[in-house]
């Protein structure tokens, strides 16, 4: 199916109440520090408003965005990204004790083996501790290896805990070439109206100053969040796919 057809279908998914989309408590898995705000900031703010604050887990250490910098080592950048995550989620009124970091290697989040299994065990414990009924993961067609790895984590958790509701949120998948073919049927899911929290989402994204080119000054080829992504992300709704 053409990406264009899927993107157009996303915009026509039914608007649903938050309780219909995600009853109970949710666990949000973000591949990197900023994906939770790009894909789910409105969801997070809505959940807090409903007195059901989610648990947000940043899976990778998010340290690979500026590999050419001498001043910002991967360790220093990882610490910066963690602080930015805390600042971003504070704008959404999420308490810091609901934010956790797995610290897996950026651009090399495992999809099998000891580290993968250890991460799954940690997540299962979190799900039990917080009685999570929903787990949010990136869309499987987001074009980044870490996004796919985290989607696969969601599939593993669903296999272990069949009662979980799995919801996928697109981030970079919204920027795929419209003429590209992907193996996907028309997705099923909902849109969540986040109009009341759109300014909160904007502020959460802006908290990632390192991703806006405002922190690292010695890597001209380092990553900067592109405007074409932000235009697609900063909409009055967020997309959550069930299949």
Secondary structure, 3 states (H helix, E strand, C coil): CEHHHHHHHHCCCCECCHHHHCCCEEEEEECCCCHHHHHHHHHHHHHHHCCCCCEEEEEECCCCCCCCCCCCCHHHHHHHHHHHHHHHHHHCCCCHHHEEEEEECCCCCCCCHHHHHHHHHHHHHHHHHHCEEEEEEECCCCCCHHHHHHHHHHHHHHHHCCCCEEEEECCHHHHCCCCCECCCCCCCEEEEECHHHHHHHHHHHHCCHHHCCCCCCCCCCCCCCCHHHHHHHCCCEEEEECC
